[in-house]
Amino acid sequence: MQTVLVLNGPNLNMLGLRQPEVYGRETLADVEALCRASGAGHDLAIEFQQTNHEGQMIDWIHQARGRVAGIVINPGAWTHTSVAIHDALIAAEVPVIEVHISNVHRRESFRHHSYVSLVAQAVLAGFGTHGYVLAISHFARQLQGSKG
Ligand code: DQA
């Protein structure tokens, strides 16, 4: 069975409590359950992680190399700041889908630039937590196609 790694960056452990008018009331545990259900429906193993520490995130991205079929990443604020995460994603040589719960393009201008989009195959923003499910099903579809 192939694996999709779902990575969440800083402050996403506060989902449900943090700015519910922007991010909704679902918790990170709810998002994990959604991802696992989606993975099970597509015969994909899901690994789900969150960290507030950039070095930890970089280590997880490196460890994905040669091991997982795809990375779904919500890098949180590192989206807009981290060349190191950008470089790690290139080094991993794994297809990446970038997910944002909110529509970052209708928010502050500092959220309009993403270092991760430059290395992502696709970007989902503003679909709420359903964006994670869409990303996993997109990988499933692609992997199915590549079995040919
Ligand atoms: C976010 C958007 C980022 O700008 C913000 O820093 C986050 C969450 C989102 O999911 O909408 O922490 O990635």
Boltz pocket constraint, residues with backbone or C-beta under 6 A from the ligand:
constraints:
  - pocket:
      binder: B
      contacts: [[A, 10], [A, 11], [A, 12], [A, 74], [A, 75], [A, 76], [A, 77], [A, 78], [A, 79], [A, 99], [A, 100], [A, 101], [A, 102], [A, 103], [A, 104], [A, 111]]
      max_distance: 6.0
